[in-house]
Amino acid sequence: MNLCHHCGAKVMVRKRQFSDRAWAALVDWGEVRSETMGKALCDNCYVELREILIDRTHEMERIAR
């Protein structure tokens, strides 16, 4: 067990496959700290951040333009 780089919980974590653009958006929106980018996350944080990205897809598309 390791610490989740997002919530700090001592649980099973693994590196998640978010694109650089998705990580940058999460940092820009204040959902994660820049130090968290590309680091291992717990399942709960991964699901939460994934849902945020899905809910804000329109903003991601606007950023891409």
Backbone as CSV, one residue per row, in Angstrom:
resi,resn,N_x,N_y,N_z,CA_x,CA_y,CA_z,C_x,C_y,C_z
1,MET,0.837,-1.181,0.000,0.000,0.000,0.000,0.885,1.248,0.000
2,ASN,0.404,2.248,-0.698,1.104,3.524,-0.792,0.114,4.653,-0.574
3,LEU,0.622,5.857,-0.541,-0.248,7.016,-0.397,-0.739,7.481,-1.759
4,CYS,-2.013,7.797,-1.833,-2.590,8.402,-3.027,-2.019,9.820,-3.134
5,HIS,-1.525,10.190,-4.290,-0.922,11.504,-4.475,-1.954,12.621,-4.532
6,HIS,-3.237,12.273,-4.576,-4.278,13.298,-4.611,-4.907,13.494,-3.230
7,CYS,-5.395,12.406,-2.627,-6.110,12.545,-1.348,-5.261,12.192,-0.133
8,GLY,-4.136,11.522,-0.359,-3.249,11.176,0.740,-3.625,9.915,1.496
9,ALA,-4.676,9.212,1.050,-5.097,7.983,1.723,-4.051,6.884,1.519
10,LYS,-3.876,6.063,2.529,-2.950,4.944,2.430,-3.747,3.736,1.937
11,VAL,-3.747,3.583,0.621,-4.526,2.538,-0.048,-3.743,2.036,-1.254
12,MET,-4.308,1.090,-1.960,-3.714,0.624,-3.213,-3.834,1.744,-4.238
13,VAL,-2.737,2.059,-4.888,-2.725,3.107,-5.906,-2.071,2.574,-7.170
14,ARG,-2.341,3.241,-8.284,-1.634,2.925,-9.518,-1.639,4.154,-10.411
15,LYS,-0.678,4.179,-11.309,-0.570,5.304,-12.219,-1.743,5.266,-13.194
16,ARG,-2.336,6.426,-13.441,-3.519,6.515,-14.291,-3.176,7.123,-15.637
17,GLN,-3.922,6.724,-16.649,-3.660,7.145,-18.013,-4.532,8.327,-18.434
18,PHE,-4.242,9.506,-17.908,-4.867,10.730,-18.392,-3.881,11.367,-19.370
19,SER,-4.405,11.993,-20.397,-3.529,12.680,-21.341,-2.913,13.908,-20.666
20,ASP,-1.847,14.420,-21.278,-1.226,15.640,-20.755,-2.238,16.783,-20.735
21,ARG,-3.080,16.847,-21.755,-4.095,17.901,-21.839,-5.113,17.762,-20.708
22,ALA,-5.513,16.515,-20.398,-6.470,16.291,-19.304,-5.858,16.684,-17.966
23,TRP,-4.596,16.285,-17.729,-3.925,16.669,-16.482,-3.843,18.186,-16.380
24,ALA,-3.472,18.846,-17.490,-3.349,20.308,-17.475,-4.689,20.971,-17.158
25,ALA,-5.769,20.442,-17.716,-7.099,20.995,-17.437,-7.452,20.813,-15.967
26,LEU,-7.184,19.647,-15.406,-7.483,19.396,-13.997,-6.712,20.346,-13.090
27,VAL,-5.464,20.622,-13.439,-4.664,21.572,-12.663,-5.251,22.976,-12.820
28,ASP,-5.551,23.359,-14.058,-6.099,24.689,-14.334,-7.415,24.915,-13.595
29,TRP,-8.241,23.904,-13.514,-9.532,24.002,-12.836,-9.397,23.936,-11.319
30,GLY,-8.204,23.654,-10.817,-7.991,23.566,-9.381,-8.431,22.239,-8.779
31,GLU,-8.587,21.221,-9.618,-9.013,19.905,-9.129,-7.849,19.085,-8.579
32,VAL,-6.641,19.326,-9.088,-5.434,18.646,-8.592,-4.295,19.658,-8.525
33,ARG,-3.290,19.348,-7.723,-2.077,20.154,-7.663,-1.157,19.714,-8.806
34,SER,-0.334,20.594,-9.269,0.552,20.254,-10.388,1.481,19.091,-10.042
35,GLU,1.822,18.946,-8.761,2.693,17.827,-8.339,2.013,16.476,-8.526
36,THR,0.699,16.469,-8.666,-0.065,15.228,-8.787,-0.032,14.669,-10.206
37,MET,0.273,15.531,-11.175,0.247,15.120,-12.586,1.092,13.879,-12.826
38,GLY,0.468,12.858,-13.402,1.173,11.640,-13.761,1.503,10.715,-12.611
39,LYS,1.061,11.034,-11.411,1.369,10.215,-10.237,0.274,9.176,-9.989
40,ALA,0.574,8.242,-9.110,-0.365,7.180,-8.770,-1.533,7.716,-7.944
41,LEU,-2.739,7.241,-8.280,-3.964,7.646,-7.589,-4.714,6.411,-7.112
42,CYS,-5.536,6.603,-6.090,-6.408,5.514,-5.640,-7.621,5.431,-6.576
43,ASP,-8.359,4.354,-6.473,-9.533,4.156,-7.328,-10.563,5.263,-7.148
44,ASN,-10.804,5.679,-5.901,-11.809,6.715,-5.649,-11.442,8.031,-6.322
45,CYS,-10.204,8.449,-6.193,-9.777,9.709,-6.812,-9.809,9.601,-8.330
46,TYR,-9.401,8.460,-8.860,-9.438,8.275,-10.311,-10.863,8.430,-10.836
47,VAL,-11.813,7.771,-10.195,-13.216,7.850,-10.630,-13.711,9.288,-10.533
48,GLU,-13.393,9.960,-9.441,-13.827,11.346,-9.241,-13.261,12.256,-10.332
49,LEU,-11.963,12.153,-10.607,-11.346,13.012,-11.607,-11.836,12.675,-13.013
50,ARG,-12.052,11.408,-13.270,-12.586,10.987,-14.575,-13.976,11.578,-14.792
51,GLU,-14.812,11.548,-13.768,-16.158,12.112,-13.873,-16.109,13.620,-14.103
52,ILE,-15.169,14.289,-13.458,-15.010,15.733,-13.677,-14.655,15.995,-15.140
53,LEU,-13.733,15.215,-15.681,-13.348,15.390,-17.080,-14.530,15.134,-18.014
54,ILE,-15.316,14.118,-17.721,-16.487,13.817,-18.546,-17.499,14.951,-18.453
55,ASP,-17.764,15.422,-17.238,-18.738,16.500,-17.044,-18.307,17.801,-17.715
56,ARG,-17.014,18.006,-17.853,-16.514,19.269,-18.402,-15.911,19.088,-19.792
57,THR,-16.374,18.076,-20.512,-15.870,17.787,-21.851,-15.939,19.005,-22.761
58,HIS,-17.026,19.752,-22.672,-17.171,20.934,-23.533,-16.047,21.939,-23.298
59,GLU,-15.586,22.050,-22.062,-14.473,22.960,-21.775,-13.166,22.419,-22.341
60,MET,-12.998,21.097,-22.274,-11.808,20.468,-22.845,-11.757,20.716,-24.346
61,GLU,-12.892,20.609,-25.012,-12.932,20.828,-26.460,-12.611,22.274,-26.788
62,ARG,-13.090,23.210,-25.977,-12.811,24.624,-26.199,-11.319,24.901,-26.011
63,ILE,-10.695,24.288,-25.011,-9.268,24.463,-24.758,-8.456,23.939,-25.945
64,ALA,-8.918,22.833,-26.532,-8.190,22.205,-27.643,-8.172,23.091,-28.888
65,ARG,-9.161,23.948,-29.032,-9.229,24.820,-30.237,-8.284,25.924,-30.143
